[in-house]
């Protein structure tokens, strides 16, 4: 699924109106119908629905929704924020329709004092500003937003929370943005929804398909994408009857120094569950027995050092290489990594301490092999690329790092972003807060290593890996609850993740 800018959204709307063809007022009616369906599915008639509407098409959506709610027996009333004489044509039409039915109270407000007192039995529908907003909210609308935000009522924003820009909110006024509990966005997510710092505004967001024209969606180009199960199903390789373990690659995992043997075990188990043919773990000599006992399916290669990783000489004998989980950052380990980066010719996934070493030695950045996959969490990425003020700035740094170093960055988070050397970015749709637990990243490294070893292209391995990792975590959370989720639960449900993708997408397309 593509993610479009606010300007592109308007372009797609216009194309739909001209080429479906459909009148703009009828497209608004369609959008309002989707809003109505979602709201009435989740909330009953015990609530009072207070629609706070602006003068544009977002406000027009709100007026149409108010009419539909009233017709269905819901208690709905409109408070129009009057701060300009300019109102959209479709807003005028929906205002006339409300007047005709005479069942929805309509209040024009010119000060925040004219807003009603909101209580817990109210649901506030935010329809003040939509995705076309391009400047900070001020004046009366800002005052209204501040009053809405201090209420304890449930808040639902139409398309985007009023005041929030759809992409870059650097310099925006945080006090003049609606803090919604739910955002019902049309057709596709907005880029701003992908950033943690905007969650306080969007709350839980849902995509409502309003039938915008597929030709426009296909033809308008964007560097931003939202990974769905159908995308991953198209990438999955089919296994053939006479395949053997040699067909699915032999990965080398360099992991687990000191007291971090668990990192190696989790990553190796993730690789095996994700379908790799063979996995060899390069670990300190003293940790061999622990790994063999925990994971007899893995092979072991001993380092010459008993407690740390200092030398790996045969990494090009493998199909793919993973390095970093629990290796530490000692000078000896850093020297090993330097050699690996300089001489490795196999697909490479770099994680955890390996990233920290690269961040600590600036010259290492320029030695990252082409199309390597780096999997930092935000703090590790900060060490690599510097601090960022917000999620949008971090994304720009991520894109820049991928382009300059010709590598793939998997920046882990609620919507893990996968940036490619060509500037494209893919945001993951699976995963949950329960996965914020020790070892979860190690499992991801193992999954991506497994896919690389199986012959997936680096970009495909990264996209598929993060989706399967997140989906396995979602399945685990359904069984155990988010609070009880362990990294090992993710590995245990990788198989179920594959099955779910095949059942829901792959086999339907055969």
ABEGO torsion letter per residue (X at the ends): XBBBBAAAAAAAAAAAAAAOBBBAAAAAAAAAAAAAAAAAAABBAABBBBBBBBABAAAAAAAAAAAAAAAAGBBBBBBBBBABABBBAAAAAAAAAAAAAGABBBBBBABAAABBBBBAABBBBBAABBAABABBBBEAAAAAAAAAAABABBBBBBGBBBGBBABBABGBBAAABBBBABBBBBGBBBAAAABAAAAAAAEBBBBBBAGBBAAAAAABBBABBBBBAAAAAAABBBBBAABBAAAAEBBBBBBGBEAAAAAAAAAAAAAAAAGBABBBBBBBAAAAAAAAAABAABBBBBBABAABBABBAAAAABABBBBGBGAEABAAAAAAAAAAAAABABBBBBBEAAAAAAAABAAAAAABBBGBBBBBBAAAAAAAAEBBABAAAAAAAAAAAAAAAGBBBBBBEABBBBBBAAGBBBBBABEBAAABBBGAAAAAAAAAAAAAAAGBBAAAAAAAAAAAAAAAAAAAAAAAEAAABBAAAAAAAAAAAAAAAAAAAAAAAX
